[in-house]
Amino acid sequence: MDEIAIAARKGKSSLYYYFASKEEVFQAVVEQEAGILFAKIEHAVKEQTNAREKLIAYVLVRMKGFHDFVNYYDALKNDFLSKIEFIEKIREKHDQKEQASIARILEEGIQSGEFRKLNIELTARTVVIALRGLEEPYFLTGEDVDLEKHLKDLLHILFHGIAT
């Protein structure tokens, strides 16, 4: 709380006027980071003209955004933090929002003829699961990888499958 007060240029007692505990401060930080990240994703998606490019933008901004929003990423992935009640609610909200966003892009792609008719809910869930699977090797191991190239390769497989 001392460090937060210094960073906010407020007295520690001022923080407790707005927040009853450190957990409430952390919750506010996590929710703010989540809001900023989803706003960046939505902006990137809206700039695209077709569903394929929208899905690529979504994935790239999402994955790169976790580097910028460490508190939010920790809230989603840290098992210790999952014991905090509001974290589980944030995780559920995050999952629902992600799947809904991807589902909208898939629906648009089906309507425009870019994607074949498919089970949108299952496909959206599968894309989110695949992205989660990529988070650990890219963010937790500290490996120096070309994230954008790997993500574009993943999306190529998603769009074209593995058949020749």
DSSP file (Angstrom, degrees, kcal/mol; ACC not computed):
  #  RESIDUE AA STRUCTURE BP1 BP2  ACC     N-H-->O    O-->H-N    N-H-->O    O-->H-N    TCO  KAPPA ALPHA  PHI   PSI    X-CA   Y-CA   Z-CA
    1    1 A M     >        0   0    0      0, 0.0     4,-2.7     0, 0.0     5,-0.2   0.000 360.0 360.0 360.0 -35.3    0.0    0.0    0.0
    2    2 A D  H  >  +     0   0    0      1,-0.2     4,-2.2     2,-0.2     5,-0.2   0.931 360.0  46.6 -60.3 -44.6    2.9    2.3    0.7
    3    3 A E  H  > S+     0   0    0      1,-0.2     4,-2.6     2,-0.2    -1,-0.2   0.890 112.4  49.8 -65.9 -39.3    4.3    1.8   -2.8
    4    4 A I  H  > S+     0   0    0      2,-0.2     4,-2.5     1,-0.2    -1,-0.2   0.918 109.8  51.3 -64.8 -43.1    0.8    2.4   -4.3
    5    5 A A  H  X>S+     0   0    0     -4,-2.7     5,-2.7     2,-0.2     4,-0.6   0.904 111.5  47.7 -60.9 -42.0    0.4    5.6   -2.3
    6    6 A I  H ><5S+     0   0    0     -4,-2.2     3,-0.9     3,-0.2    -2,-0.2   0.942 112.9  47.9 -64.2 -47.5    3.7    6.9   -3.5
    7    7 A A  H 3<5S+     0   0    0     -4,-2.6    -2,-0.2     1,-0.3    -1,-0.2   0.861 115.5  45.0 -62.3 -35.7    2.9    6.0   -7.1
    8    8 A A  H 3<5S-     0   0    0     -4,-2.5    -1,-0.3    -5,-0.2    -2,-0.2   0.525 108.4-127.4 -84.2  -6.1   -0.5    7.7   -6.9
    9    9 A R  T <<5S+     0   0    0     -3,-0.9     2,-0.3    -4,-0.6    -3,-0.2   0.892  70.9 118.1  57.5  42.0    1.1   10.6   -5.1
   10   10 A K  S   <S-     0   0    0     -5,-2.7    -1,-0.3    -6,-0.2     2,-0.2  -0.863  71.8 -97.7-128.4 162.8   -1.5   10.2   -2.3
   11   11 A G    >>  -     0   0    0     -2,-0.3     4,-1.3     1,-0.1     3,-0.7  -0.526  33.9-117.1 -77.1 152.1   -1.2    9.5    1.4
   12   12 A K  H 3> S+     0   0    0      1,-0.3     4,-1.6     2,-0.2     3,-0.3   0.882 116.6  56.6 -58.2 -38.7   -1.7    5.9    2.4
   13   13 A S  H 3> S+     0   0    0      1,-0.2     4,-0.7     2,-0.2    -1,-0.3   0.835 100.6  58.7 -64.1 -30.7   -4.8    6.9    4.4
   14   14 A S  H X> S+     0   0    0     -3,-0.7     4,-1.1     1,-0.2     3,-0.6   0.882 102.2  54.0 -63.9 -37.7   -6.3    8.4    1.2
   15   15 A L  H >X S+     0   0    0     -4,-1.3     4,-3.0    -3,-0.3     3,-0.6   0.913 105.0  53.0 -62.1 -41.6   -6.1    5.0   -0.4
   16   16 A Y  H 3< S+     0   0    0     -4,-1.6    -1,-0.2     1,-0.2    -2,-0.2   0.666  99.8  63.7 -71.4 -13.9   -8.0    3.4    2.4
   17   17 A Y  H << S+     0   0    0     -4,-0.7    -1,-0.2    -3,-0.6    -2,-0.2   0.893 116.6  28.6 -69.3 -39.8  -10.7    6.1    1.9
   18   18 A Y  H << S+     0   0    0     -4,-1.1     2,-0.4    -3,-0.6    -2,-0.2   0.768 128.8  38.5 -90.9 -29.3  -11.3    4.6   -1.6
   19   19 A F     <  -     0   0    0     -4,-3.0    -1,-0.2    -5,-0.2     3,-0.1  -0.984  59.6-156.2-130.2 132.4  -10.3    1.0   -0.9
   20   20 A A  S    S+     0   0    0     -2,-0.4     2,-0.3    -3,-0.1    -1,-0.1   0.705  77.9   3.5 -78.8 -20.1  -10.9   -1.1    2.2
   21   21 A S  S  > S-     0   0    0     -6,-0.1     4,-1.4     1,-0.1     5,-0.1  -0.948  75.6 -98.8-155.9 171.5   -8.0   -3.5    1.5
   22   22 A K  H  > S+     0   0    0     -2,-0.3     4,-2.7     1,-0.2     5,-0.2   0.854 120.2  60.1 -64.4 -34.9   -5.1   -4.4   -0.7
   23   23 A E  H  > S+     0   0    0      1,-0.2     4,-2.7     2,-0.2    -1,-0.2   0.890 102.3  51.4 -61.7 -39.1   -7.3   -6.9   -2.4
   24   24 A E  H  > S+     0   0    0      2,-0.2     4,-2.2     1,-0.2    -1,-0.2   0.871 109.6  50.1 -66.4 -35.6   -9.7   -4.2   -3.5
   25   25 A V  H  X S+     0   0    0     -4,-1.4     4,-2.3     2,-0.2    -2,-0.2   0.947 112.0  47.4 -64.5 -47.6   -6.8   -2.2   -4.9
   26   26 A F  H  X S+     0   0    0     -4,-2.7     4,-2.9     1,-0.2     5,-0.2   0.903 110.3  52.9 -60.7 -41.6   -5.6   -5.2   -6.8
   27   27 A Q  H  X S+     0   0    0     -4,-2.7     4,-2.7     1,-0.2     5,-0.2   0.923 109.1  49.2 -59.6 -44.4   -9.1   -5.9   -8.1
   28   28 A A  H  X S+     0   0    0     -4,-2.2     4,-2.1     2,-0.2    -1,-0.2   0.901 112.3  48.2 -62.6 -41.0   -9.3   -2.3   -9.4
   29   29 A V  H  X S+     0   0    0     -4,-2.3     4,-2.6     2,-0.2    -2,-0.2   0.939 113.2  47.1 -64.2 -47.3   -6.0   -2.6  -11.1
   30   30 A V  H  X S+     0   0    0     -4,-2.9     4,-2.5     1,-0.2    -2,-0.2   0.922 113.2  48.0 -62.4 -45.3   -6.9   -6.0  -12.7
   31   31 A E  H  X S+     0   0    0     -4,-2.7     4,-2.2    -5,-0.2    -1,-0.2   0.879 111.9  50.2 -64.9 -37.3  -10.3   -4.7  -13.9
   32   32 A Q  H  X S+     0   0    0     -4,-2.1     4,-2.4    -5,-0.2    -2,-0.2   0.933 111.5  47.6 -65.6 -45.3   -8.7   -1.6  -15.3
   33   33 A E  H  X S+     0   0    0     -4,-2.6     4,-2.7     1,-0.2    -2,-0.2   0.907 111.4  51.4 -62.5 -41.3   -6.1   -3.6  -17.2
   34   34 A A  H  X S+     0   0    0     -4,-2.5     4,-2.7     1,-0.2     5,-0.2   0.923 110.1  49.5 -61.0 -44.5   -8.8   -6.0  -18.5
   35   35 A G  H  X S+     0   0    0     -4,-2.2     4,-1.9     1,-0.2    -2,-0.2   0.907 112.2  47.1 -62.0 -42.9  -10.8   -3.1  -19.7
   36   36 A I  H  X S+     0   0    0     -4,-2.4     4,-2.3     2,-0.2    -2,-0.2   0.924 112.6  49.8 -64.9 -44.7   -7.9   -1.5  -21.5
   37   37 A L  H  X S+     0   0    0     -4,-2.7     4,-2.4     1,-0.2    -2,-0.2   0.940 112.3  46.1 -61.6 -47.9   -6.9   -4.8  -23.1
   38   38 A F  H  X S+     0   0    0     -4,-2.7     4,-2.7     1,-0.2    -1,-0.2   0.850 110.8  53.7 -66.3 -31.9  -10.3   -5.5  -24.4
   39   39 A A  H  X S+     0   0    0     -4,-1.9     4,-2.3    -5,-0.2    -1,-0.2   0.910 109.5  48.4 -66.1 -40.9  -10.7   -2.0  -25.7
   40   40 A K  H  X S+     0   0    0     -4,-2.3     4,-2.5     2,-0.2    -2,-0.2   0.911 112.4  48.9 -63.6 -41.9   -7.4   -2.4  -27.6
   41   41 A I  H  X S+     0   0    0     -4,-2.4     4,-2.6     2,-0.2     5,-0.2   0.952 111.7  48.4 -62.4 -49.2   -8.6   -5.7  -29.0
   42   42 A E  H  X S+     0   0    0     -4,-2.7     4,-2.5     1,-0.2    -2,-0.2   0.891 111.9  49.9 -59.5 -40.9  -12.0   -4.2  -30.1
   43   43 A H  H  X S+     0   0    0     -4,-2.3     4,-1.4     2,-0.2    -1,-0.2   0.933 111.8  47.6 -62.8 -46.5  -10.2   -1.3  -31.7
   44   44 A A  H  < S+     0   0    0     -4,-2.5     4,-0.4     1,-0.2    -2,-0.2   0.890 113.4  48.5 -62.6 -39.8   -7.9   -3.6  -33.7
   45   45 A V  H >< S+     0   0    0     -4,-2.6     3,-1.5     1,-0.2    -1,-0.2   0.917 108.1  53.5 -67.5 -43.5  -10.7   -5.8  -34.8
   46   46 A K  H 3< S+     0   0    0     -4,-2.5    -1,-0.2     1,-0.3    -2,-0.2   0.779 100.5  62.4 -64.0 -26.4  -12.9   -2.8  -35.9
   47   47 A E  T 3< S+     0   0    0     -4,-1.4    -1,-0.3    -5,-0.2    -2,-0.2   0.687  89.9  87.5 -72.2 -16.9  -10.1   -1.6  -38.1
   48   48 A Q    <   -     0   0    0     -3,-1.5     3,-0.0    -4,-0.4     6,-0.0  -0.491  65.6-151.3 -87.4 154.7  -10.2   -4.8  -40.2
   49   49 A T  S    S+     0   0    0     -2,-0.2     2,-0.3     1,-0.1    -1,-0.1   0.641  73.6  37.6-101.3 -16.7  -12.4   -5.2  -43.2
   50   50 A N  S  > S-     0   0    0      1,-0.1     4,-2.1    64,-0.0     5,-0.2  -0.911  80.9-111.3-135.6 165.0  -13.0   -9.0  -43.2
   51   51 A A  H  > S+     0   0    0     -2,-0.3     4,-2.5     1,-0.2     5,-0.2   0.867 113.4  55.1 -63.9 -39.4  -13.5  -11.7  -40.7
   52   52 A R  H  > S+     0   0    0      1,-0.2     4,-2.1     2,-0.2    -1,-0.2   0.944 111.7  43.7 -59.7 -48.3  -10.1  -13.5  -41.3
   53   53 A E  H  > S+     0   0    0      1,-0.2     4,-2.6     2,-0.2    -1,-0.2   0.846 111.6  55.4 -67.0 -33.2   -8.2  -10.2  -40.7
   54   54 A K  H  X S+     0   0    0     -4,-2.1     4,-2.7     2,-0.2    -1,-0.2   0.912 108.3  47.6 -64.7 -42.5  -10.4   -9.5  -37.6
   55   55 A L  H  X S+     0   0    0     -4,-2.5     4,-2.4     2,-0.2    -2,-0.2   0.907 112.1  49.6 -66.1 -40.8   -9.5  -12.9  -36.1
   56   56 A I  H  X S+     0   0    0     -4,-2.1     4,-2.6    -5,-0.2     5,-0.2   0.940 112.7  47.2 -61.3 -47.1   -5.8  -12.3  -36.8
   57   57 A A  H  X S+     0   0    0     -4,-2.6     4,-2.6     1,-0.2     5,-0.3   0.917 111.0  52.5 -61.0 -43.7   -6.0   -8.9  -35.2
   58   58 A Y  H  X S+     0   0    0     -4,-2.7     4,-2.4     1,-0.2     5,-0.2   0.954 112.7  43.6 -56.0 -52.4   -7.8  -10.3  -32.2
   59   59 A V  H  X S+     0   0    0     -4,-2.4     4,-2.5     1,-0.2     5,-0.3   0.920 115.6  47.0 -63.3 -46.2   -5.3  -13.0  -31.6
   60   60 A L  H  X S+     0   0    0     -4,-2.6     4,-2.4     1,-0.2     5,-0.3   0.931 115.5  43.7 -64.6 -46.4   -2.2  -10.8  -32.0
   61   61 A V  H  X S+     0   0    0     -4,-2.6     4,-2.2    -5,-0.2    -1,-0.2   0.904 114.8  51.1 -66.5 -40.4   -3.4   -7.9  -29.9
   62   62 A R  H  X S+     0   0    0     -4,-2.4     4,-1.1    -5,-0.3    -2,-0.2   0.954 114.3  41.5 -60.3 -52.3   -4.7  -10.3  -27.2
   63   63 A M  H  < S+     0   0    0     -4,-2.5     4,-0.5     1,-0.2     3,-0.4   0.908 118.1  45.4 -68.0 -41.9   -1.4  -12.3  -26.9
   64   64 A K  H >X S+     0   0    0     -4,-2.4     3,-1.2    -5,-0.3     4,-0.7   0.848 105.9  63.6 -67.9 -32.3    0.8   -9.2  -27.1
   65   65 A G  H >X S+     0   0    0     -4,-2.2     4,-1.7    -5,-0.3     3,-0.6   0.800  88.8  66.7 -63.4 -30.0   -1.4   -7.4  -24.6
   66   66 A F  H 3< S+     0   0    0     -4,-1.1    -1,-0.3    -3,-0.4     7,-0.2   0.794  95.3  58.7 -63.5 -25.8   -0.6   -9.9  -21.9
   67   67 A H  H <4 S+     0   0    0     -3,-1.2     3,-0.3    -4,-0.5    -1,-0.2   0.872 110.9  41.6 -67.1 -35.1    3.0   -8.6  -21.9
   68   68 A D  H << S+     0   0    0     -4,-0.7     2,-0.5    -3,-0.6    -2,-0.2   0.726 114.4  51.2 -83.7 -23.2    1.7   -5.1  -21.1
   69   69 A F     X  +     0   0    0     -4,-1.7     4,-2.4     1,-0.2    -1,-0.2  -0.611  61.1 159.3-119.4  71.1   -0.9   -6.1  -18.5
   70   70 A V  H  > S+     0   0    0     -2,-0.5     4,-2.9    -3,-0.3     5,-0.2   0.857  72.8  53.6 -64.8 -39.3    1.0   -8.4  -16.1
   71   71 A N  H  > S+     0   0    0      2,-0.2     4,-2.3     1,-0.2    -1,-0.2   0.920 110.8  47.0 -63.8 -42.4   -1.5   -8.0  -13.2
   72   72 A Y  H  > S+     0   0    0      2,-0.2     4,-1.7     1,-0.2    -2,-0.2   0.934 113.2  48.2 -63.7 -46.1   -4.4   -9.0  -15.4
   73   73 A Y  H  X S+     0   0    0     -4,-2.4     4,-1.9    -7,-0.2     5,-0.2   0.923 111.4  50.5 -61.4 -44.0   -2.4  -12.0  -16.7
   74   74 A D  H  X S+     0   0    0     -4,-2.9     4,-2.9     1,-0.2    -1,-0.2   0.897 107.1  54.6 -60.1 -40.2   -1.4  -13.0  -13.2
   75   75 A A  H  < S+     0   0    0     -4,-2.3    -1,-0.2     1,-0.2    -2,-0.2   0.861 112.3  44.0 -62.8 -34.2   -5.0  -12.8  -12.1
   76   76 A L  H  < S+     0   0    0     -4,-1.7    -1,-0.2    -3,-0.2    -2,-0.2   0.807 127.0  26.8 -78.7 -29.3   -6.0  -15.2  -14.8
   77   77 A K  H  < S+     0   0    0     -4,-1.9     2,-0.5    -5,-0.2    -2,-0.2   0.678  88.7 100.4-112.2 -20.6   -3.2  -17.7  -14.4
   78   78 A N     X  -     0   0    0     -4,-2.9     4,-1.3    -5,-0.2     3,-0.0  -0.581  52.7-157.6 -79.9 118.6   -1.9  -17.7  -10.9
   79   79 A D  T  4 S+     0   0    0     -2,-0.5     4,-0.4     1,-0.2    -1,-0.2   0.859  93.1  55.5 -62.3 -36.0   -3.3  -20.6   -8.9
   80   80 A F  T >4 S+     0   0    0      1,-0.2     3,-1.2     2,-0.2    -1,-0.2   0.919 107.8  48.7 -62.0 -43.0   -2.6  -18.8   -5.6
   81   81 A L  G >4 S+     0   0    0      1,-0.3     3,-2.3    -7,-0.2     6,-0.3   0.769  94.1  75.1 -69.3 -24.6   -4.7  -15.9   -6.7
   82   82 A S  G 3< S+     0   0    0     -4,-1.3    -1,-0.3     1,-0.3     6,-0.2   0.691  83.5  68.1 -63.7 -15.1   -7.5  -18.1   -7.8
   83   83 A K  G <  S+     0   0    0     -3,-1.2     2,-0.5    -4,-0.4    -1,-0.3   0.632  79.4  92.2 -77.7 -13.2   -8.4  -18.5   -4.2
   84   84 A I  S X> S-     0   0    0     -3,-2.3     4,-1.2    -4,-0.2     3,-1.0  -0.730  80.5-136.0 -82.9 126.5   -9.5  -14.9   -4.1
   85   85 A E  H 3> S+     0   0    0     -2,-0.5     4,-1.4     1,-0.3     3,-0.3   0.858  99.2  51.5 -55.5 -45.0  -13.2  -14.7   -4.8
   86   86 A F  H 3> S+     0   0    0      1,-0.2     4,-2.2     2,-0.2    -1,-0.3   0.797 102.3  61.9 -68.2 -25.4  -13.2  -11.8   -7.2
   87   87 A I  H <> S+     0   0    0     -3,-1.0     4,-2.8    -6,-0.3    -1,-0.2   0.922 101.9  50.7 -64.8 -43.2  -10.4  -13.4   -9.3
   88   88 A E  H  X S+     0   0    0     -4,-1.2     4,-2.3    -3,-0.3    -1,-0.2   0.888 110.6  49.9 -62.3 -37.7  -12.6  -16.4  -10.2
   89   89 A K  H  X S+     0   0    0     -4,-1.4     4,-2.5     2,-0.2    -1,-0.2   0.897 110.7  49.4 -66.2 -39.9  -15.4  -13.9  -11.2
   90   90 A I  H  X S+     0   0    0     -4,-2.2     4,-2.7     2,-0.2    -2,-0.2   0.916 110.4  51.0 -64.8 -42.5  -12.9  -12.0  -13.4
   91   91 A R  H  X S+     0   0    0     -4,-2.8     4,-2.6     2,-0.2    -2,-0.2   0.926 111.5  47.0 -60.4 -45.3  -11.7  -15.3  -15.0
   92   92 A E  H  X S+     0   0    0     -4,-2.3     4,-2.4     2,-0.2     5,-0.2   0.925 113.6  47.8 -62.6 -44.7  -15.3  -16.4  -15.8
   93   93 A K  H  X S+     0   0    0     -4,-2.5     4,-2.6     1,-0.2    -2,-0.2   0.909 111.7  51.1 -62.0 -42.7  -16.1  -12.9  -17.2
   94   94 A H  H  X S+     0   0    0     -4,-2.7     4,-2.7     2,-0.2     5,-0.2   0.933 110.7  47.9 -60.1 -49.1  -12.9  -13.0  -19.3
   95   95 A D  H  X S+     0   0    0     -4,-2.6     4,-2.5     1,-0.2     5,-0.2   0.920 113.5  47.0 -60.3 -45.7  -13.7  -16.5  -20.7
   96   96 A Q  H  X S+     0   0    0     -4,-2.4     4,-2.3     1,-0.2    -1,-0.2   0.911 113.6  48.3 -63.4 -42.5  -17.2  -15.5  -21.6
   97   97 A K  H  X S+     0   0    0     -4,-2.6     4,-2.4    -5,-0.2    -2,-0.2   0.912 112.6  48.3 -66.3 -42.3  -16.1  -12.2  -23.2
   98   98 A E  H  X S+     0   0    0     -4,-2.7     4,-2.5     2,-0.2     5,-0.3   0.946 113.1  46.1 -63.3 -48.5  -13.4  -13.9  -25.3
   99   99 A Q  H  X S+     0   0    0     -4,-2.5     4,-2.4    -5,-0.2    -1,-0.2   0.894 113.6  49.6 -63.6 -38.8  -15.6  -16.7  -26.5
  100  100 A A  H  X S+     0   0    0     -4,-2.3     4,-2.1    -5,-0.2    -1,-0.2   0.905 111.0  49.7 -66.0 -41.0  -18.4  -14.2  -27.4
  101  101 A S  H  X S+     0   0    0     -4,-2.4     4,-1.7     2,-0.2    -2,-0.2   0.933 114.1  44.0 -63.5 -46.4  -15.9  -11.9  -29.3
  102  102 A I  H  X S+     0   0    0     -4,-2.5     4,-2.7     1,-0.2    -1,-0.2   0.894 110.6  55.8 -66.8 -39.1  -14.5  -14.8  -31.3
  103  103 A A  H  X S+     0   0    0     -4,-2.4     4,-2.8    -5,-0.3    -1,-0.2   0.894 105.4  52.3 -59.7 -40.2  -18.0  -16.2  -32.0
  104  104 A R  H  X S+     0   0    0     -4,-2.1     4,-2.3     2,-0.2    -1,-0.2   0.913 110.6  47.6 -62.4 -41.8  -19.0  -12.8  -33.4
  105  105 A I  H  X S+     0   0    0     -4,-1.7     4,-2.3     2,-0.2    -2,-0.2   0.923 112.8  48.5 -65.5 -43.0  -16.0  -12.8  -35.8
  106  106 A L  H  X S+     0   0    0     -4,-2.7     4,-2.3     2,-0.2    -2,-0.2   0.918 110.4  51.4 -62.7 -43.1  -16.7  -16.4  -36.8
  107  107 A E  H  X S+     0   0    0     -4,-2.8     4,-2.6     1,-0.2    -1,-0.2   0.916 110.0  49.6 -59.4 -43.9  -20.4  -15.6  -37.4
  108  108 A E  H  X S+     0   0    0     -4,-2.3     4,-2.2     1,-0.2     6,-0.3   0.909 110.3  51.1 -61.4 -41.9  -19.4  -12.7  -39.6
  109  109 A G  H  X>S+     0   0    0     -4,-2.3     6,-2.0     2,-0.2     5,-1.6   0.859 110.8  47.7 -65.4 -35.6  -17.0  -14.9  -41.5
  110  110 A I  H ><5S+     0   0    0     -4,-2.3     3,-0.8     4,-0.2    -2,-0.2   0.926 111.8  50.0 -68.6 -44.9  -19.7  -17.5  -42.1
  111  111 A Q  H 3<5S+     0   0    0     -4,-2.6    -2,-0.2     1,-0.2    -1,-0.2   0.866 113.7  45.6 -61.8 -36.6  -22.2  -14.8  -43.3
  112  112 A S  H 3<5S-     0   0    0     -4,-2.2    -1,-0.2    -5,-0.2    -2,-0.2   0.555 114.7-115.0 -84.9  -7.0  -19.6  -13.4  -45.7
  113  113 A G  T <<5S+     0   0    0     -3,-0.8    -3,-0.2    -4,-0.6    -4,-0.1   0.514  86.2 115.4  86.0   4.7  -18.6  -16.8  -47.0
  114  114 A E  S   <S+     0   0    0     -5,-1.6     2,-0.4    -6,-0.3    -4,-0.2   0.858  78.0  37.6 -72.9 -34.5  -15.1  -16.5  -45.7
  115  115 A F  S    S-     0   0    0     -6,-2.0    -2,-0.2    -9,-0.2     3,-0.1  -0.889  88.7-116.1-117.2 147.2  -15.6  -19.5  -43.3
  116  116 A R        -     0   0    0     -2,-0.4     2,-0.2     1,-0.1    -6,-0.1  -0.344  49.9 -79.7 -72.7 162.5  -17.6  -22.6  -43.9
  117  117 A K  S    S+     0   0    0     -7,-0.1     2,-0.3    -2,-0.1    -1,-0.1  -0.474  70.4 154.5 -64.6 129.0  -20.6  -23.3  -41.8
  118  118 A L        -     0   0    0     -2,-0.2     2,-1.2    -3,-0.1     3,-0.1  -0.918  56.4 -76.9-148.9 171.7  -19.4  -24.6  -38.4
  119  119 A N     >  -     0   0    0     -2,-0.3     4,-2.6     1,-0.2     5,-0.2  -0.660  45.2-167.1 -76.4 102.1  -20.3  -25.0  -34.8
  120  120 A I  H  > S+     0   0    0     -2,-1.2     4,-2.9     1,-0.2     5,-0.3   0.914  81.2  50.2 -62.5 -46.3  -19.5  -21.4  -33.8
  121  121 A E  H  > S+     0   0    0      1,-0.2     4,-2.2     2,-0.2    -1,-0.2   0.927 114.3  44.1 -60.5 -46.1  -19.7  -22.0  -30.0
  122  122 A L  H  > S+     0   0    0      2,-0.2     4,-2.3     1,-0.2    -1,-0.2   0.901 114.9  48.8 -66.2 -41.3  -17.3  -25.0  -30.2
  123  123 A T  H  X S+     0   0    0     -4,-2.6     4,-2.5     2,-0.2    -2,-0.2   0.918 110.9  49.7 -66.4 -43.3  -14.9  -23.3  -32.6
  124  124 A A  H  X S+     0   0    0     -4,-2.9     4,-2.2    -5,-0.2    -2,-0.2   0.925 112.5  48.1 -60.4 -44.7  -14.8  -20.2  -30.4
  125  125 A R  H  X S+     0   0    0     -4,-2.2     4,-2.3    -5,-0.3    -1,-0.2   0.901 110.9  51.5 -62.6 -41.0  -14.1  -22.3  -27.4
  126  126 A T  H  X S+     0   0    0     -4,-2.3     4,-2.5     2,-0.2    -2,-0.2   0.897 108.5  50.7 -64.3 -41.5  -11.4  -24.2  -29.2
  127  127 A V  H  X S+     0   0    0     -4,-2.5     4,-2.3     2,-0.2    -1,-0.2   0.928 111.0  48.7 -62.6 -44.6   -9.6  -21.1  -30.4
  128  128 A V  H  X S+     0   0    0     -4,-2.2     4,-2.3     1,-0.2    -2,-0.2   0.912 111.5  49.7 -61.8 -42.6   -9.6  -19.7  -26.8
  129  129 A I  H  X S+     0   0    0     -4,-2.3     4,-2.1     1,-0.2    -1,-0.2   0.912 110.1  50.8 -63.1 -42.2   -8.2  -23.0  -25.5
  130  130 A A  H  X S+     0   0    0     -4,-2.5     4,-1.1     1,-0.2    -1,-0.2   0.903 110.0  49.9 -62.2 -41.0   -5.5  -23.0  -28.2
  131  131 A L  H  X S+     0   0    0     -4,-2.3     4,-1.0     1,-0.2     3,-0.5   0.905 108.9  52.0 -64.9 -40.7   -4.5  -19.4  -27.2
  132  132 A R  H >X S+     0   0    0     -4,-2.3     4,-0.8     1,-0.2     3,-0.7   0.900 105.5  56.0 -60.5 -39.9   -4.3  -20.4  -23.5
  133  133 A G  H 3< S+     0   0    0     -4,-2.1    -1,-0.2     1,-0.2    -2,-0.2   0.786 106.7  50.2 -64.0 -26.7   -2.1  -23.3  -24.5
  134  134 A L  H 3X S+     0   0    0     -4,-1.1     4,-1.4    -3,-0.5    -1,-0.2   0.674  94.3  75.5 -83.8 -17.6    0.3  -20.9  -26.1
  135  135 A E  H <X>S+     0   0    0     -4,-1.0     4,-3.0    -3,-0.7     5,-0.6   0.931  90.4  52.9 -62.8 -47.4    0.5  -18.5  -23.2
  136  136 A E  I  X>S+     0   0    0     -4,-0.8     4,-1.8     1,-0.2     5,-1.2   0.941 109.8  44.7 -59.5 -52.7    2.8  -20.6  -21.0
  137  137 A P  I  45S+     0   0    0      0, 0.0     6,-0.6     0, 0.0    -1,-0.2   0.838 121.7  40.3 -63.5 -28.1    5.6  -21.2  -23.5
  138  138 A Y  I  <5S+     0   0    0     -4,-1.4    -2,-0.2    -3,-0.1     7,-0.2   0.819 129.1  22.6 -88.9 -30.9    5.6  -17.6  -24.5
  139  139 A F  I  <5S+     0   0    0     -4,-3.0    -3,-0.2    -5,-0.2    -4,-0.1   0.789 124.0  41.4-108.3 -33.3    5.1  -15.7  -21.3
  140  140 A L  I  <<S+     0   0    0     -4,-1.8    -4,-0.1    -5,-0.6    -2,-0.1   0.772 112.8  48.8 -91.8 -26.5    6.2  -18.0  -18.4
  141  141 A T  S   <S-     0   0    0     -5,-1.2    -1,-0.1    -4,-0.1    -3,-0.1   0.705  93.7-134.4 -88.1 -18.6    9.4  -19.5  -19.8
  142  142 A G        +     0   0    0      1,-0.2    -4,-0.1    -4,-0.1    -3,-0.1   0.645  43.9 165.7  75.1  13.5   10.9  -16.3  -20.9
  143  143 A E        -     0   0    0     -6,-0.6     2,-1.1     1,-0.1    -1,-0.2  -0.308  42.2-123.4 -61.3 144.7   11.9  -17.9  -24.3
  144  144 A D        +     0   0    0     -3,-0.1     2,-0.3     2,-0.1    -1,-0.1  -0.785  52.9 153.6 -91.6  98.1   12.9  -15.5  -27.0
  145  145 A V        -     0   0    0     -2,-1.1     2,-1.5    -7,-0.2     3,-0.2  -0.860  56.6-110.1-125.7 158.7   10.4  -16.4  -29.7
  146  146 A D     >  -     0   0    0     -2,-0.3     4,-2.3     1,-0.2     5,-0.2  -0.697  38.2-176.3 -86.7  87.1    8.9  -14.6  -32.6
  147  147 A L  H  > S+     0   0    0     -2,-1.5     4,-2.7     1,-0.2     5,-0.2   0.882  77.4  52.5 -55.6 -45.3    5.4  -14.5  -31.1
  148  148 A E  H  > S+     0   0    0      1,-0.2     4,-2.4     2,-0.2    -1,-0.2   0.912 110.1  48.1 -62.1 -42.9    3.8  -12.9  -34.2
  149  149 A K  H  > S+     0   0    0      2,-0.2     4,-2.3     1,-0.2    -1,-0.2   0.930 112.9  48.3 -62.9 -45.1    5.2  -15.6  -36.5
  150  150 A H  H  X S+     0   0    0     -4,-2.3     4,-2.3     1,-0.2    -2,-0.2   0.901 112.7  48.4 -62.8 -40.6    4.1  -18.4  -34.2
  151  151 A L  H  X S+     0   0    0     -4,-2.7     4,-2.5    -5,-0.2    -1,-0.2   0.901 110.7  49.9 -68.0 -39.8    0.6  -17.0  -33.9
  152  152 A K  H  X S+     0   0    0     -4,-2.4     4,-2.2    -5,-0.2    -1,-0.2   0.879 109.9  51.8 -66.3 -36.0    0.2  -16.5  -37.7
  153  153 A D  H  X S+     0   0    0     -4,-2.3     4,-2.1     2,-0.2    -2,-0.2   0.921 109.9  49.5 -62.9 -43.2    1.3  -20.1  -38.2
  154  154 A L  H  X S+     0   0    0     -4,-2.3     4,-2.3     1,-0.2    -2,-0.2   0.921 111.7  48.2 -60.6 -44.2   -1.3  -21.2  -35.7
  155  155 A L  H  X S+     0   0    0     -4,-2.5     4,-2.8     2,-0.2    -1,-0.2   0.854 107.0  56.3 -67.0 -34.1   -4.0  -19.1  -37.5
  156  156 A H  H  X S+     0   0    0     -4,-2.2     4,-2.8     2,-0.2     5,-0.3   0.926 109.0  46.9 -61.5 -43.4   -2.9  -20.6  -40.8
  157  157 A I  H  X S+     0   0    0     -4,-2.1     4,-2.9     2,-0.2    -2,-0.2   0.912 112.0  51.1 -63.2 -41.7   -3.5  -24.1  -39.4
  158  158 A L  H  < S+     0   0    0     -4,-2.3    -2,-0.2     1,-0.2    -1,-0.2   0.920 116.6  40.0 -60.9 -43.6   -6.9  -22.9  -38.1
  159  159 A F  H  < S+     0   0    0     -4,-2.8    -2,-0.2     1,-0.1    -1,-0.2   0.859 133.5  20.1 -75.4 -35.0   -7.8  -21.5  -41.5
  160  160 A H  H  < S-     0   0    0     -4,-2.8     3,-0.3     1,-0.2    -3,-0.2   0.515  92.2-141.4-116.7  -7.4   -6.5  -24.2  -43.6
  161  161 A G     <  -     0   0    0     -4,-2.9    -1,-0.2    -5,-0.3    -2,-0.1  -0.289  39.4 -75.7  72.3-165.1   -6.1  -27.3  -41.4
  162  162 A I  S    S+     0   0    0     -4,-0.1    -1,-0.2    -2,-0.0     2,-0.1   0.398  93.4 111.7-112.9   0.6   -3.1  -29.6  -41.8
  163  163 A A              0   0    0     -3,-0.3     0, 0.0     1,-0.1     0, 0.0  -0.387 360.0 360.0 -73.5 153.6   -4.2  -31.4  -45.0
  164  164 A T              0   0    0     -2,-0.1    -1,-0.1     0, 0.0    -3,-0.0   0.452 360.0 360.0 -86.1 360.0   -2.3  -30.8  -48.2
